[in-house]
Amino acid sequence: MTQRAFPRFSRSSATTRLVLLALVVAFAGTGCGKIFKKKGPAENQPVEVMYEEGHKAMANNNWDRGLQNFRRLIAQYPYGPYTEQALMETAYAQYKAGKLDEAVTTIDRFIRTYPTHRNIPYMYYLRGLANSNRDTVFLQKVWRLDASRRDLATPMQGYNDFARVAENYPNSRYAADARQRMIALRDQFALHELDTAIYYLRRDAWVSAASRARYLLETYPQSSYQYDAVAVLAEAYTHLGNQTLAADAKRVLELNDPQHPWLTGKFPKYPWMVRRLNPFAGEKSSNTVEQRKDD
């Protein structure tokens, strides 16, 4: 029987195959990679082009794309008018994207670098917006809580920024709105004090409740919660047995807020048991005049 003859393995053919295999691997690692590799942003573009790309992204509310373009611009052109504008627009894009801590950091950098810039009022105003809204998303969307029940340190910084704009730059285009935002923040701070005063009432801490209500009236006069604070005083003084001060508080309510629920024994309302188990909830929000209007 004739056996099938197999081709003999030769050293020269093996070498050729190894060379071809190496070329295929090299092509796959470089050539194909270049063919299918996604083209990245062009480097060393003119600063005008880079700025226009970022500005166009901002106009389309594409904040992340705008941030990418402006960061590349600032990295490649660290000085100049386009860089100054890009830094301001970076802060605005961060604010709009909800990156409030980053926005504050960018604004601080701008203020340190360009303390006499003509747009300094705007930067203080923008920092006020960012500071007054920090942590609000967490509390209102996650815990469904009122912003007055958070730590007031950052909104107080926002208030100070608005005050700087209103006082130091009264003729700027941002001054009027800054004043309105200061009023809204003062009401927020007053509501925080009212919640604390009602907390003390619920625990029969009459002296502490009266002290907190007086603090509200002295620190935030003519706030939206001034007569709620008077009602707290009336309630606390009644339980303390100080009929003179309780009668004075009642008279103020009858003259200025005759529909106040304390006069009919319906104030304050305390939270129900399940709500008390939430350490972030604070006191029942329907004690406030705004919530009573909605009920």
C-alpha positions, 0 to 999 in steps of 0.5 A: 500500500502506498502511503500518503507522502506529507510535505517536509517541514522546511526552515525557510518556509517557517521563517517566511510564515513567522514574518507574515504573521508578525506583519499581520499582527503589526497591521492589526495593532496599528493600521486597523486601530488608526482606521477605526479609532475615533477621531479626537478633538484637534489639538492646537486649534486657534483660540477663537475656534476653540472658544466658538465651539464651546460657546456653540455647545453652551447655546445648545445647553450642552453643558458637558461639551461646553466644559470640555471645550473651555477646559482645553482652551484654558489649558492651551491658552492660559492667558488672554481675554478668551481665557477670561471669558472661558473661565466665566463660562466654565463656572456658568456651565458647572452651575447649570449642570448642577456641579455647584461645588465645582462652580464655586471653586471656579469662581473663587479662582476667577476672583483671585486671578482677576480681582478688578475685572469688569465682570466681578459683580456677575461672578459674585452674583453667580457664586451667590446662586451656587452657594444658596442652592448647594445641598437643596437637590439632595434635601428636596429630591431625596428626602423631600424636605424644605430647604430651611431644614438643612445646614444654613452655612452655605446659603448664608454664604450665598446671602453674603455674596448677594449682599456684596453685589447689592452694596458694592455694585448697586448700579450693576444689572444684578443688584436688583435681583440680588436684593430680591434673593436676599429677602427670600433667603432671610425668609428661609433663615427665619423659617429655620428659627421657627421650626426650632421654636416649635420643636421646643414647644412640642417638648414643653421647653417654653423658655427656649421656645420664647427665646428662639421666637424673640431671636427670629423677630429681632434678627429677621424683622418683617419676615414672612414668619414674624406673626408665627413667631408672635404666636409662639411667644403667646403659646410659650408665655401662656404656659409659663404663666406670664399673663401680661406678655401672653396678652401682649402677644395675643393683642399683636396677633389680633391687630395684625393677623386676625386669621392666625390659627393660634387665636382659635387654638389650632397652632402649632400643629405637631408632626405625626408619629411616623414623621417624628421617626425621620431625623431630618424632617423637623416640625410640621410644615403646615405651621407656616403661613404659606402652607396654611394657604395651600391647605 
